[in-house]
C-alpha cells in the first residue's frame, strides 16, 4: 500500500508547471525573469493561494479536533451549543472538546452515566432507583434495619406497586435546569424521573420524610 498523502503546492510550484507547458519557439521565451515568465508566474500565484486554502480545509477544518474557521458550521450540524448545557463553553478549545464529546457519545442507561453527564455541567447528583415490594427483602414494609449500617432513621426504599421500579429520584445540589433537560433526553424510555434539590428542601426539619437519603 503506497504512502499517499496530501501535498501543498505554492505559487512557485504552479509557476514552474505553467512555464513548462508553454509552446516552444521564439515567441515564447522561457528565460527566467523575462516578461512572459514573470506574467506566467504572477498568474500562477493565484492557484498557489487557492491550493493553500483548499489544503487548510482538507487538513485542518475537516478535522473536528483542529477546526477553527468552520467550528460554527460543525456546531450547527451537531446542534451545539447544546440547549441542555446550563453554561455552554465559550473558548475554542472547550467548544472543540464539547463537539468531540457530542460526536463520540455512545450513551448508556445506567446511573453512573447520568452522574458523569451531570458532573460535566458542574453538578453533583445522587440517583435512587426504587424497587417494588419483595418478600424476604421488604420485611413486610419495615426496611429500616435492612441497611448495612443499621441506620434505623432511614428507609431502604419506598413501598409501592410494581411500576415503582420505573422511577428514579435524582437529588441535585443546585437548581440547574440543564441537568433536568439532559436527564429527560437520555433517560430510559420507561422511566420517570423525580428531581429534588438539597439547597431547596430542608431535610433536617423532617418536612419531607419520604425524600430522606
Secondary structure by P-SEA (a helix, b strand, c coil): ccbbbbbbbcaaaaaaaaaaacccccccccccccaaaaaaaaaaaaaaaaaaaaaaaacccccccccccaaaaaaaaacccccccccccccaaaaaaaaaaaaaccccccaaaaaaaaaaacbbbbbbbbbcccccccccccccccccccccccccccccccccccbbbbbbccccaaaaaaaaacccccbbbbbbbcccccccccccccccc
